[in-house]
Each structure stands twice: as structure tokens, then as C-alpha cells.
């Protein structure tokens, strides 16, 4: 069995935008005369779709909202996100993304984005970063119901289906992919879809991901695609040095303590 596809989360994997996403959500809550709470946000929102996040936060305060009201709130959040993007001189993309894309392309491994963010946010970032051509398959928060949001497997199952539709000869199965995720909900969603997961410790510390993900790295740039391909029984990718490792943690490098945004 060979590795055929890499399915990437977006927020916290492609782009470091967690702070602005929480800020925009807090603004929506304040407009509803609700007090934002960091713990509630972490519990209800991290890894989940924007719609599921808002519904969950409102429910915790004993509130409900119609789908029309949620649509208007999501539009406000998306407008705020686009305004944030327009003010940036440089996108805070995670180091290692370009190399990962290069190695996937070199090995003819398909790629897709699987995220709870709204599609317009994803496409805007990919277009500005000149990465859109590499991600023709996107499963966004718009594509699943609130109940189907991560940690449900729906978005990952959709990604596998769409990849098969785009390349009928691929005959892709879930266990021939890897997911790259940073949140508990995202990791659980992939595993619920039978997709092995690389957990990236961008939000949670490494040890908190060890029991959840198939493999764990501290930073995106530590992912050793050749090592993963060998675990799938395929040929190594590129010329990275061979390293011994456990099944839980990918080979490590000497790296700075914190990632530098790009």
C-alpha cells in the first residue's frame, strides 16, 4: 500500500491565523451581548467549522439562532477576515509548507485542504500565496452541516470522494491518505474517517497529541514525507537522511523553540 494523498487542515497548519479567528468570533459574541470566554472557545471552536463554533457558543449561553442569523454572523466574520488579510504585508504561512508541497508534487501525491473555515477565506489565502493551483480540492466549512463538522468524519470522507472524482483511476482509500492536523477535533475527525494523522503541536504541546495522533511533530517543517512513505510501503521521497524513530513521533531536528511566521 502506497501513500496517495495528503489532506491538510488550514487554520493552524497552512496559516497562523488562530488569534484573528478568535478575535472575530469574540466580536460577534459581544454584538449579541455575550461575554467571550477563552476556555469556552477552546472547547467549542478549535478545529470545528465556523458555523458549529457559533452554534456551540450560543448554546452554552442558552441562546439559539436561526440559520439566517448564523449566515449573517458568518458573513460578518468572513468580511473581518478579508479585512485582516488586506492589512497584512506578508501572510503568516507556516515554515515548511512550500517544501511539503514540493515533495508531494515530486512524488505525485495528491493534495487537498480539509477545514472548517469558510471557503472564501481559504481561496483568498491560497490565491494570495500563489498556492491555489496545488489545491484544486477543498472541503470547507460551507460543505458540511454543523453536525457534520469535525470531529465527525464527514469532511475527510468528502475529500477522499472528491479526489476520486477528480482522478477516477486513483481508486483512493481513506487509509492511503494522511491528514495533517493541529487540533483535537481535527485529529479525531481524520481517525473517525480511518485516515492516519500527523499531529502538529502548533496549538497543543507535543505530549497532548501523542495519545491522539498516529505521529506527532512540533512544527510543520519537521514532517518527513519520505519516512511516512516508507511506513506505507512506498519509495522514499527526496533525499532526506534516514532516521530511527518510534511509531508515535517523527524524526526530530534541532529547531528554534518557536516557529517564525512567513
Secondary structure by P-SEA (a helix, b strand, c coil): ccccbbbbbccccccccaaaaaaaaaaaaaaacbbbbaaaaaaccccccaaaaaaaaaaaacccccaaaaaaaaaaaaaaaaaaaaaccccccccaaaaaaaaaaaacbbbbbbccccaaaaaaaaaaacccccccccccccccccccccccaaaaaaaaaaaaaaccccccccccbbbbbccaaaaaaaaaacbbbbccccccccccccccccbbbcccccccaaaaaaaaccccccccbbbbbccccccccccccccccc
